[in-house]
Amino acid sequence: MAHWYLVLLVSFVVMLVGLSIHWTVVLAGALLPLVPLVTLLLRRRRRNAAQKNAGEGN
């Protein structure tokens, strides 16, 4: 009888591991398209800050 509890426990753990991997991949896939947008915005912010600093120095 205890063998079935062990089998159920192992299957439950495997299911939880699979679900966590699944949702990690889903979240990574959902956030991955935002990376170029964020880098573009950061690059633009740095360029604007550099132009302001260059303008204040003259």
N, C-alpha and C positions, 0 to 999 in steps of 0.2 A: 504493500500500500504506500509506503513512503517513497518508493521509486517513482510513482506517478507525480507526487508533489515535486520531486527533484526535476523531472522532465518538464513540468509546467513552469517551474521557476526558471529553468534554463531557456525555455522558449520565450518567456516573458522578457528576460534580459536581452535576448537576441532581438526581439521585436523593438524594445526601447533603443537599443544601439542603432538598429536600422532606421528608426524614425528620427533619431537625432542626426544621423548622417544625411538623411533625406532633407530635413529642414535646413541643415547647414548649407547644402548645395543649393537649395531653393533661394535662401537669403543671399548667398554669394552671387547667384545668377541675377537676382533682382537688383543688387547694389552695384554690380560690375559695370553696367552702362553709365552709371553716374560718375565714375572715376575720371573720364576725359573732361566732363563738365567742371568738376571740382578743380582739376589741374588748370583748365583754361581760366577760371575765375581767379585762382591764386596767382597765376602768371600775370593777368591783367592788373590785379591789385598791386603786385610788386612793381610793375612797370609804371603805374600811376604814382606810386610812392617815390620811385626814383626820379621821375620827372618833376615832382614837387620839390624834392630835395635839391635837384639841379637848378631849379628856378629860384629857390631861396638863396642859394650860394652866390648867384650873380649879382 
